[in-house]
Amino acid sequence: MITQPLIMPAREHELLKKHCAHATLCDYNLNKLTTELKNASIIPKSQLPHDVVCLSAAIKFREVNSGKHYAFSIVEPHEADIRQQKMSALAPLSIALLGYRKGALVDWQMPGGVMTFEILEVVQHA
């Protein structure tokens, strides 16, 4: 498994920190996210590598065990519209993937158990 610290702009970092403080996450996800945020590299958006999952990025990824592929853009919660493949930054899969780079394998507790997701493609939009 590729392990790496999260890389993200301050905006996404603050969004996730606030979410940790007020959301109901299972212990596994809360502990994982809290640790990742403590170790994250916070950089200006203009210096963010092109393959990092961030707000306004279109991503393609797969669930490793099933091989099922997914694609959506991560947006502010008020812009979310699943019919247009726009997923809220506070949706479970968005939270799991924010700050990771293309090629990363990310474990996240889902209703069916811990699942591993591989990030296949990231296209950042302004």
Secondary structure, DSSP 8 states (H G I E B T S, - for coil): ------EE-HHHHHHHHHHHHHS---HHHHHHHHHHHHH-EE--GGGS-TTB--TTEEEEEEETTT--EEEEEEE-GGG-BGGGTEEETTSHHHHHHTT-BTT-EEEEEETTEEEEEEEEEEEE--
